[in-house]
Amino acid sequence: MIRLEDVTLFVRSAALGSFSRAAREVNLLPGQVSAAIQRLERDLDRRLFARSTRSLRLTAEGEKYLPYAQEMLALMQAGADSLQSDEDALSGELKIALPSDIGRNILLPLITGFCRAHPALAVRLAFSDQISDVFRDPVDIAIRYGKLEDSSYVALPLAEDNRRVMVASPDYLDRHGRPQRLEEIAQHHHCLLFIMGGHVYDKWAFPQEGMRRQITVKSRMLCDDAEVARRWAIAGMGIAYKSWIDVCEDVLAGRLEIVLPEMPGESTPLHLICPHRKQFSPAIRALHSLLREHLRAITARL
């Protein structure tokens, strides 16, 4: 019979890439974790990890088994959480990593109201456009844009239909003209660029007739804070390629205007990310429900 603790150690070893790290996390010896994995492999009659002296990686069968193991643990945790009383469900501390722009301007008021409604819950916020690792950074959950490939995370959707839009201030467009084609933006317009980890995001992609069309844009203004790019656009400094959620209020208020509105922008879904050991805690479930309801209303206006 498969032991739950063996499955737990398998999931943590896969996430951390090391038996030693998984052992330290639960105060076991590396040999004990290795023995648990071997026992699970015998029970399944499948090899889950490819081991060497320098690395540990999942086999193809391990990759296939991992999401089922994660779901098993999530259901066990959800069952335990459901037995908690309403009185103590939303207590403790919740540490959240948020992107700069959406974090400050869209999510902060919602989270503030959430804290007011649950006074026994302590919340710690960290604002940064750098990607947080919820396994190693001191956070419980992270709000993150983009399509996620890492199966080590639980990714709860917040805004699946969100897309990027090109925006500029009416003043900028009055001075420089309203582009009619993508090529005009690449050749003649000032674009406001985001930089992260030394990489400049100067290639803007657009889905078109089942293909991916891409232009390379030019800029003399770069920043590593997404909120700054939006503020520059409002100030008339150029065109920004932003998440619709980030700029929705500015567009509706007339501070920004969508450039080439007939051109659909790149999909940029928003997720709430958490490690599996935290999945579906009462506070995370409640916060996810609140944020998703609000954010889906925003994306519906695009």
N, C-alpha and C positions, 0 to 999 in steps of 0.2 A: 504494500500500500504506500502511495506517495505521501511523504510527510510535508506538512505545511511549512515547517521551518527550513526544509531543504529547498523548497520553491522560493522562499523569501531570500535565502542566501544566493540562489541562482540569479534572481532579479538584481540584487544589489551588486553582485560580482560583475554582471553584464554592464550595469550602469557605471561602475567605478573602474572597470578594466583591470581588476586585480583582486585575487583572493586575500592578499594581505590587508588591503584597504577595507574590504568588506568585513574581515575579521576584526579590525580595530573598531569599526563602527558599532559592533555588537559585543565587544569584549570577549572575543574568542581567539584561539590560536589559528594561524593560517592553515595548519594541518587539519584542524577540525572543519574548517570551511571546505577544504579540498575533499575531505572524506564525505561531507554532506553532498557535494556535487557529484562525486563518484557514485554514491548511493542512488541519487536521483537518475543518473545516467543508466544505472543497472535497472531501475524500476521502469524506465521508459524504453530500455534496450536501444538507446540512441546516444551518440556522442554529441554533447552540447557545446563543448569548448575545444578549440585547438590550442594546445599548450606548448610553450617553449620556455627556455630559461629567461628570455627577455620580454616576451609578450603573451597576452592572453586575449583571444578573440573568439567570437561566436562562430560555430560552424553554420552551414546553411540550415541544418536541422535545428540548431539552437536559435537562429534568427526566426525560424518559423514558429518555434514553441514560445518564444519570449512574450508576444502580445497576449497569448492565452494565460500564461503565468501571471502577467500583470493584471489581467482582468479578474483572475481568481482572487488575488490579494485585495484588489479594489472592492470586490463584492463582500469579502470577509470583513473589511474595514467598514463598509457601508452598513452591514448588518450590526456591527458593534456600535456604530454611531447612532443607529436608529433606536437603540435601547436607552440612550441618554435622555434625561428629562429635558423638557423645554426650558426649565429654569437654569440649567447650567450649560446648555448647548453652545451658546455663543460667549464663552469666557476664554481666558488665556490671552496669548499674544499672537498677532498675525503680522509677519514681516513681508512687505510687498515691494517689489522692484517695478518701477514704472518708466516708460519712455518720457522724455522731457515735455514735448508739446502736448500730446493728448493727456499726459499725466496731470499737468498743472491746470490745463484749461477745460478739460472735459471730465476727467475722472475724479479729480480732487474734490469738487463739490459733492459728487455722489458718495465718495468714501466718507467725507465729513458727515453727511446725513446718516450714513450707515453707522458710524461711531456714536452719533447722538442717539440713535434708536437702540443701541446695544451697549449700555454704559459699562458692562462687565468685561467688554472686549478691549484689549489694548492693541493699538495699531502703530506700526513703525513703517514709514515710507522712505524709499530711496529713489531719487529721480536721476536717471542717466540714460543716454542713448546707447551706451555700451551694453552688449548682450550679457545678461546675468546668467550664471550657471547655478541653478537651484539646488544642485547636489553639493557644490563646494562653497558658494557664497552664503553669507549669513541671511538668507531670505527664505521664506516658505513658499511664496508664489511669485511669478513674474508675469507682467502683461507684455506681450511681444507680437510684433507684426511679422507677417511673412508665412510662407509654407514651411512646415517643419518636417525634417527628414529623420530626426533622431528619435528612435523608438524607446529611448530610455525615459522620455518624459510622458506625462499625462497632459494632453493638449485639449482643454475644454474650449469650444468655439464661443467667441463673443460676437464677431461680426464677419460671417463667412463671405458676404457679398460685397465687402468693401473694396474700392478700387482707388487708384491714384488718379488725380486730375492735374492738369497744368493750369496754374492760376497766376494772375498778375493784377495789379491795381488798375482801375479805370484810367487813372492819370498816366501811368506808364504806357498803356495801350493807345491813349490819345496822342502821346508824344511820338511813339515808335510805330504805330500802326498795329492792326489786328491781323496776325498771321492767318493765311488761308491754307497753308500746307506745312507739313512737318519740316520740310527742307528749309523753309524760311527761318524757323526757330534755330536750327543748327547753324545756319550761315550768317544770320543778321542780328540775332537778339542776344541780350544779356541774360544769362541763366544763373540761378542761385543754387550752388551745389553743396552737398553734404559730404563730409569726410569722416571716416571712422577707421581706426586701426591703420592709419596711413593710406587707406584706399580712397580715392576720389570717385564718387558715383556720378560720372559724367556721361554714362551711357543710359539713355532713357528708352525703355522698351514698351511696345504697344501690341496687343493682339489684333491681328487683321486677317480675316478670311482663313482662319485656322492656322495661320503662320504667326511668327513673332518678328515684328518689325522694330528695328533699333536705330536710333540716331545718336551721334556723339555731339554733345553741346559744349560751348565755351563759356568761361566765366572768369572774372577777376575777383569774385567774392565767394569765399568758401567758409564753412563753419562746421563744427562737430556737434552742434546743438540744433535739433530740428525746429525748435521754437524760434531760434534766430532767423532761420531761412524764411519762415512764415512772416516774421516781423519785417524783414527786408522787403518781401513782396508787397506787404501793405504800404511800406514807405515808398514804393515806386521804383525800387532798384533793379527789378528784373522779373523773370518768369521762374516760378518754382514748380516742381513736380511733387505734389504732396498727396498724402492720404486724404480722401474725402472727409473722413471723420475729423481730421485736424483743422480743415478749412471751412467746413460746412457753415458755421455761424458767420464767418467773415463773408462768404459768398451771399448768404441770405440777407446780410446787413448791407451789402453793397460795397464793402471795403475791398473785396477781391472779385474778379470776374474769371469765369472759366474760359480758357483759351482752347480753340478747336473743340467745342462741346460735343460735336458729332463723332469725335475720335475717342473710342473707349480706352481708358487707361489700363495699366497693368493691375492684375488682381493682387490685393495685399490684405488677406484676411487677418483678423486680430484674434489672438488666443490668450487664454489664461493658462499658464504653464505651472505645473507642480510636480515634484517627485512622487513616486508611487506610495511612499510611506505616508504622505500627507493627503492622498487623494480622497475627495468626498468628505472631508471633515465638515461638521455643521456650519462653521463660519465660512469656509470656502464655498460650500454649496449656496449659502444665502447670498454671499457677495457676488458670485457668478451669476445668479439669477437676476439680481438687481442690475448689474452692469449690462448683461446681455439684452435685457428688455429695453434699456435706454439706447444702447448702441444700435440695435436693429431698427429702432425708430429713425435714427440719423441716416443710416444707409438707405432706408426706404425713400429718402428725399432726393437721392441722386438721380 
